[in-house]
């Protein structure tokens, strides 16, 4: 266990996403100085940090060295960091370590870990040519999904093949690099659990959330209040085994697929803080960024206590007009807007809906004529 990092010290934060800004603000509230390092001069995190560092193509090592020197400890909120930056991370000041970061970015490595832990995952194989894709798809059985082995981004490019007639759709992915071909389940629910592991191997778990990707590639989420104790125990056990296997410290998420036939599959592992964790600001007694910092700085972890069901719905600039129609009539909605130059892609902000039973919240959102919902 490392020595505790006390208020007044400087915490360095790598990050590109809005969750990095949440981490900066949480650190400042706890009494720390903050330094931010980004490859994007317009990254939201730079608006709040006490010390700001921007990496350019010709100054990677120099700027990172200056950032590391001023920081007593460093952390990353986003798992989606440029590969050059990952290579330069100051491991000696990084309680989280780099291993889970590497696993988050690499389908092959993450699946090797899941298999080593005897976890249930969907059948897959690695390929690099169109002929190999065809052979693998026939062996696994259609439908299958094809995606690059390296993710490098939140929403990787994927192609779903329902039969041999779809093989031409894979051409854009064939560039000599390795691809993964994996069984595709049509009717599944997606779940995720967030765990925070302390320096002595203690854990806290946040309520399991269901997630769903919308037509813009943005992920919505809601907490669940009707899960069996056996299901919750199984999900927590898997998350604990992965955290222990990597000796990880801090917040991370494990995502799952649950088939309509009742099988649970481990889907992915993500280090750091994802955007959907914002719902815990209202759903529980302590936010994930604060708990993450408590783990890294040596504080005792706070027991997570559920407060109420919450739904997180991201929205785009195109949806603003429809959203504003509800401005005066939805006391259950808390609307957060991103700045115009926040580099968040199509997302303009998000709604946190609370104050009603979960089914009522979801029904209210479905009939608002802002978002499209699947039938699952």
C-alpha positions as CSV (number, residue, x, y, z in Angstrom):
1,X,0.0,0.0,0.0
2,X,1.4,3.4,-1.0
3,X,1.5,6.4,1.4
4,X,-1.7,8.4,1.4
5,X,-2.0,11.4,-0.8
6,X,-3.2,14.2,1.3
7,X,-5.1,17.5,0.4
8,X,-2.7,20.1,-1.0
9,X,-0.9,17.6,-3.2
10,X,-1.3,17.8,-7.0
11,X,-3.3,15.1,-8.8
12,X,-2.5,14.8,-12.5
13,X,-5.3,13.6,-14.7
14,X,-5.1,12.2,-18.3
15,X,-8.3,12.5,-20.2
16,X,-10.4,13.5,-23.2
17,X,-14.0,12.9,-22.1
18,X,-16.5,14.7,-19.9
19,X,-15.9,12.2,-17.1
20,X,-12.3,13.6,-16.8
21,X,-13.8,17.0,-16.0
22,X,-16.0,15.4,-13.3
23,X,-12.8,13.9,-11.8
24,X,-11.0,17.3,-11.8
25,X,-13.9,18.9,-10.0
26,X,-14.1,16.1,-7.4
27,X,-10.4,16.4,-6.7
28,X,-10.6,20.1,-6.2
29,X,-13.6,19.7,-3.9
30,X,-11.5,17.3,-1.8
31,X,-8.7,19.9,-1.5
32,X,-6.3,18.8,-4.2
33,X,-4.5,20.9,-6.8
34,X,-5.1,19.5,-10.3
35,X,-3.0,19.1,-13.5
36,X,-4.6,18.1,-16.8
37,X,-2.9,16.5,-19.8
38,X,-4.7,16.1,-23.1
39,X,-3.9,15.8,-26.8
40,X,-6.8,18.1,-27.6
41,X,-6.5,21.8,-26.9
42,X,-10.3,22.0,-26.6
43,X,-10.7,19.1,-24.2
44,X,-13.3,19.9,-21.4
45,X,-10.8,18.9,-18.7
46,X,-8.6,21.9,-19.6
47,X,-11.3,24.3,-18.6
48,X,-11.1,23.4,-14.9
49,X,-7.5,22.3,-14.1
50,X,-5.0,24.4,-12.1
51,X,-2.2,23.3,-14.5
52,X,-2.9,22.6,-18.1
53,X,-0.7,20.6,-20.5
54,X,-1.5,20.0,-24.2
55,X,0.5,17.4,-26.1
56,X,1.4,18.0,-29.8
57,X,3.0,15.7,-32.3
58,X,6.5,17.1,-31.7
59,X,6.5,17.4,-27.9
60,X,5.1,14.2,-26.4
61,X,8.0,13.3,-24.1
62,X,8.8,16.9,-23.0
63,X,5.2,17.8,-22.0
64,X,4.5,14.5,-20.4
65,X,7.7,14.8,-18.3
66,X,6.6,18.3,-17.1
67,X,3.1,17.0,-16.3
68,X,4.6,14.0,-14.4
69,X,7.0,16.2,-12.5
70,X,4.3,18.5,-11.1
71,X,2.0,15.7,-10.2
72,X,2.3,13.7,-6.9
73,X,0.0,11.1,-8.4
74,X,-1.6,10.6,-11.8
75,X,-4.8,8.9,-12.9
76,X,-6.9,8.5,-16.0
77,X,-10.7,8.8,-16.1
78,X,-11.1,7.8,-19.7
79,X,-9.9,4.4,-20.9
80,X,-9.8,5.8,-24.5
81,X,-6.3,7.3,-24.5
82,X,-4.1,7.7,-27.6
83,X,-1.6,4.8,-27.8
84,X,1.4,7.2,-27.7
85,X,0.1,8.6,-24.4
86,X,-0.4,5.1,-22.9
87,X,3.2,4.3,-23.7
88,X,4.4,7.4,-21.9
89,X,2.3,6.9,-18.7
90,X,4.3,7.5,-15.5
91,X,3.7,4.0,-14.0
92,X,5.5,4.8,-10.7
93,X,2.8,7.5,-10.0
94,X,-0.1,5.6,-11.4
95,X,-1.9,3.5,-8.8
96,X,-4.3,2.1,-11.4
97,X,-1.5,0.6,-13.4
98,X,-1.6,0.2,-17.2
99,X,-2.7,-3.4,-17.6
100,X,-6.5,-2.8,-17.5
101,X,-6.0,0.1,-19.9
102,X,-4.3,-2.2,-22.4
103,X,-7.1,-4.8,-21.9
104,X,-9.8,-2.2,-22.5
105,X,-8.2,-1.4,-25.9
106,X,-7.5,-4.9,-27.1
107,X,-10.2,-7.5,-27.8
108,X,-7.7,-10.4,-27.9
109,X,-6.1,-9.6,-24.6
110,X,-9.4,-9.0,-22.8
111,X,-10.8,-12.3,-24.0
112,X,-7.6,-14.2,-23.1
113,X,-8.1,-12.8,-19.5
114,X,-11.8,-13.9,-19.5
115,X,-10.8,-17.4,-20.6
116,X,-8.0,-17.7,-18.1
117,X,-10.7,-16.9,-15.4
118,X,-13.0,-19.5,-16.9
119,X,-15.7,-16.9,-17.6
120,X,-18.5,-17.4,-20.1
121,X,-18.0,-15.4,-23.3
122,X,-19.4,-15.7,-26.8
123,X,-17.5,-17.9,-29.2
124,X,-15.0,-16.0,-31.4
125,X,-12.0,-16.4,-33.7
126,X,-9.3,-14.1,-35.1
127,X,-8.9,-13.5,-38.9
128,X,-7.2,-11.1,-41.3
129,X,-8.6,-11.9,-44.8
130,X,-12.0,-12.0,-46.3
131,X,-11.7,-15.7,-47.0
132,X,-10.9,-16.3,-43.3
133,X,-13.9,-14.2,-42.3
134,X,-16.1,-16.4,-44.5
135,X,-14.6,-19.6,-43.0
136,X,-15.0,-18.4,-39.5
137,X,-18.5,-17.2,-40.0
138,X,-19.6,-20.6,-41.4
139,X,-17.9,-22.4,-38.5
140,X,-19.5,-20.2,-35.8
141,X,-22.8,-20.0,-37.6
142,X,-24.6,-16.8,-38.8
143,X,-25.2,-14.2,-37.6
144,X,-21.7,-13.0,-36.6
145,X,-20.2,-9.6,-35.8
146,X,-16.9,-8.5,-37.3
147,X,-14.8,-5.8,-35.6
148,X,-11.1,-4.7,-35.4
149,X,-9.1,-6.3,-32.6
150,X,-8.0,-2.9,-31.4
151,X,-10.8,-0.5,-30.3
152,X,-9.1,2.9,-30.0
153,X,-12.4,4.6,-29.6
154,X,-15.7,4.5,-27.7
155,X,-17.8,3.2,-30.6
156,X,-15.7,0.9,-32.8
157,X,-16.7,0.1,-36.3
158,X,-18.5,-3.2,-36.6
159,X,-20.3,-5.2,-39.3
160,X,-23.0,-7.8,-38.6
161,X,-23.3,-10.6,-41.1
162,X,-26.6,-12.4,-41.2
163,X,-25.5,-14.7,-44.1
164,X,-23.0,-15.1,-46.9
165,X,-24.7,-12.4,-48.9
166,X,-23.4,-9.8,-46.4
167,X,-19.7,-10.7,-46.8
168,X,-19.2,-7.7,-49.2
169,X,-19.9,-5.4,-46.2
170,X,-16.7,-6.5,-44.6
171,X,-14.5,-5.1,-47.3
172,X,-14.0,-1.7,-45.6
173,X,-12.5,-3.5,-42.5
174,X,-10.0,-5.6,-44.5
175,X,-6.6,-3.8,-44.3
176,X,-4.2,-6.5,-43.3
177,X,-4.8,-6.0,-39.6
178,X,-6.3,-8.6,-37.3
179,X,-10.1,-8.7,-36.9
180,X,-12.3,-10.6,-34.5
181,X,-15.3,-12.7,-35.7
182,X,-17.7,-13.4,-32.9
183,X,-21.2,-14.9,-32.5
184,X,-23.9,-12.3,-32.7
185,X,-27.0,-12.5,-30.5
186,X,-30.0,-10.7,-31.8
187,X,-32.2,-10.4,-28.7
188,X,-30.0,-9.5,-25.7
189,X,-30.1,-7.1,-22.9
190,X,-26.8,-5.3,-22.0
191,X,-25.8,-4.8,-18.3
192,X,-22.9,-3.2,-16.6
193,X,-21.5,-3.0,-13.1
194,X,-19.1,-0.5,-11.7
195,X,-16.7,-1.6,-9.0
196,X,-14.1,0.4,-7.1
197,X,-11.2,-1.5,-5.7
198,X,-9.1,0.0,-2.8
199,X,-5.4,-0.3,-2.3
200,X,-5.8,-3.2,0.1
201,X,-8.1,-5.2,-2.1
202,X,-11.4,-4.0,-0.6
203,X,-14.4,-3.4,-2.9
204,X,-17.5,-1.3,-3.2
205,X,-20.1,-2.0,-6.0
206,X,-22.6,0.3,-7.6
207,X,-26.1,-0.8,-8.6
208,X,-26.2,-2.8,-11.8
209,X,-27.3,-0.7,-14.7
210,X,-28.9,-1.7,-18.0
211,X,-27.4,0.1,-21.0
212,X,-28.4,0.6,-24.7
213,X,-26.8,2.2,-27.7
214,X,-28.9,4.7,-29.6
215,X,-29.0,5.5,-33.3
216,X,-26.3,8.2,-32.8
217,X,-23.8,5.8,-31.1
218,X,-24.5,7.3,-27.6
219,X,-25.1,5.1,-24.7
220,X,-28.1,5.5,-22.4
221,X,-28.5,3.7,-19.0
222,X,-30.8,3.1,-16.1
223,X,-30.4,1.5,-12.7
224,X,-32.4,-1.7,-12.1
225,X,-34.5,-2.5,-9.0
226,X,-35.9,-6.0,-9.8
227,X,-32.8,-8.2,-10.1
228,X,-32.5,-11.4,-8.1
229,X,-29.8,-11.7,-5.4
230,X,-28.2,-14.6,-7.3
231,X,-27.8,-12.5,-10.4
232,X,-26.3,-9.6,-8.5
233,X,-23.9,-11.9,-6.7
234,X,-22.8,-13.5,-9.9
235,X,-22.1,-10.2,-11.6
236,X,-20.2,-8.8,-8.5
237,X,-18.2,-12.0,-8.2
238,X,-17.0,-11.7,-11.9
239,X,-16.1,-8.0,-11.4
240,X,-14.2,-8.9,-8.2
241,X,-12.2,-11.7,-9.9
242,X,-11.2,-9.5,-12.7
243,X,-10.1,-6.7,-10.4
244,X,-8.1,-9.1,-8.3
245,X,-6.5,-10.7,-11.3
246,X,-5.1,-7.4,-12.4
247,X,-4.5,-5.9,-8.9
248,X,-6.3,-2.8,-10.2
249,X,-6.9,0.2,-7.9
250,X,-9.8,2.6,-8.6
251,X,-13.0,2.5,-10.6
252,X,-13.7,0.2,-13.5
253,X,-16.7,-1.4,-15.3
254,X,-17.5,-4.9,-16.5
255,X,-20.2,-5.2,-19.2
256,X,-22.4,-8.2,-19.9
257,X,-24.8,-9.6,-22.4
258,X,-27.9,-11.5,-21.2
259,X,-29.6,-13.6,-23.8
260,X,-33.3,-14.3,-24.1
261,X,-32.5,-17.9,-23.2
262,X,-31.1,-16.9,-19.8
263,X,-27.4,-17.1,-20.4
264,X,-25.0,-14.4,-19.1
265,X,-21.9,-13.6,-21.1
266,X,-19.0,-11.3,-20.1
267,X,-18.7,-8.8,-22.9
268,X,-16.0,-6.2,-22.0
269,X,-13.9,-4.6,-19.4
270,X,-13.3,-0.8,-19.1
271,X,-10.9,1.0,-16.9
272,X,-11.7,4.4,-15.4
273,X,-15.0,6.3,-15.5
274,X,-17.5,6.0,-18.3
275,X,-20.2,8.5,-19.2
276,X,-23.1,6.4,-18.0
277,X,-21.7,6.4,-14.5
278,X,-23.1,9.9,-14.1
279,X,-26.5,8.4,-13.1
280,X,-25.0,7.4,-9.8
281,X,-24.8,11.1,-8.8
282,X,-28.5,10.8,-8.1
283,X,-28.9,7.1,-7.7
284,X,-26.5,6.6,-4.8
285,X,-25.0,8.4,-1.9
286,X,-21.6,9.0,-3.5
287,X,-20.4,9.6,-7.0
288,X,-18.0,7.4,-8.8
289,X,-15.3,10.1,-9.4
290,X,-15.2,10.8,-5.6
291,X,-15.0,7.1,-4.7
292,X,-12.3,6.6,-7.4
293,X,-10.2,9.3,-5.8
294,X,-10.7,7.9,-2.3
295,X,-9.3,4.6,-3.5
296,X,-6.3,6.2,-5.2
297,X,-5.4,8.6,-2.4
298,X,-5.6,5.9,0.3
299,X,-8.9,7.0,1.9
300,X,-11.4,4.4,3.2
301,X,-14.1,3.6,0.6
302,X,-17.6,4.7,1.3
303,X,-20.4,2.0,1.4
304,X,-22.6,2.6,-1.6
305,X,-26.2,3.0,-0.7
306,X,-28.9,3.1,-3.4
307,X,-31.2,6.1,-3.2
308,X,-33.6,6.0,-6.1
309,X,-33.9,4.7,-9.7
310,X,-32.4,7.0,-12.3
311,X,-32.3,7.0,-16.1
312,X,-29.6,8.7,-18.1
313,X,-30.5,9.8,-21.6
314,X,-27.9,11.5,-23.8
315,X,-29.2,13.9,-26.4
316,X,-27.9,15.5,-29.6
317,X,-28.1,19.0,-31.0
318,X,-30.7,17.7,-33.4
319,X,-32.9,16.7,-30.5
320,X,-32.8,20.1,-28.7
321,X,-36.0,21.5,-30.1
322,X,-38.0,18.5,-29.0
323,X,-36.2,18.5,-25.6
324,X,-37.1,22.2,-25.0
325,X,-40.8,21.4,-25.3
326,X,-40.5,19.7,-21.9
327,X,-38.5,22.5,-20.2
328,X,-41.4,23.7,-18.1
329,X,-43.3,20.5,-17.6
330,X,-40.8,17.8,-16.4
331,X,-39.7,18.3,-12.8
332,X,-38.3,14.8,-12.9
333,X,-35.7,15.8,-15.5
334,X,-32.3,17.3,-14.7
335,X,-30.9,18.6,-18.0
336,X,-27.1,19.1,-18.3
337,X,-25.7,20.9,-21.4
338,X,-22.2,20.6,-22.9
339,X,-20.4,23.6,-24.3
340,X,-20.4,24.1,-28.0
341,X,-16.6,23.5,-28.2
342,X,-16.6,20.6,-25.8
343,X,-15.5,18.1,-28.5
344,X,-18.2,15.6,-27.5
345,X,-19.2,14.6,-31.0
346,X,-22.9,14.6,-31.7
347,X,-23.8,14.7,-28.0
348,X,-25.1,18.1,-26.7
349,X,-25.8,16.9,-23.1
350,X,-27.8,14.5,-21.1
351,X,-30.9,14.1,-19.0
352,X,-31.0,12.5,-15.6
353,X,-34.6,11.4,-14.8
354,X,-35.5,10.5,-11.3
355,X,-38.3,10.9,-8.7
356,X,-40.6,8.2,-10.0
357,X,-40.6,4.4,-10.1
358,X,-38.4,3.1,-12.9
359,X,-41.2,1.9,-15.1
360,X,-42.9,5.3,-14.9
361,X,-39.6,7.1,-15.7
362,X,-39.0,4.9,-18.8
363,X,-42.6,5.3,-20.0
364,X,-42.4,9.1,-19.5
365,X,-39.2,9.2,-21.6
366,X,-40.6,6.9,-24.3
367,X,-43.6,9.1,-24.9
368,X,-41.7,12.4,-24.9
369,X,-41.0,12.1,-28.7
370,X,-37.3,12.9,-28.3
371,X,-35.7,9.5,-28.3
372,X,-36.2,6.2,-30.0
373,X,-36.5,3.0,-27.9
374,X,-35.9,-0.6,-28.8
375,X,-38.6,-3.2,-28.1
376,X,-36.3,-5.2,-25.8
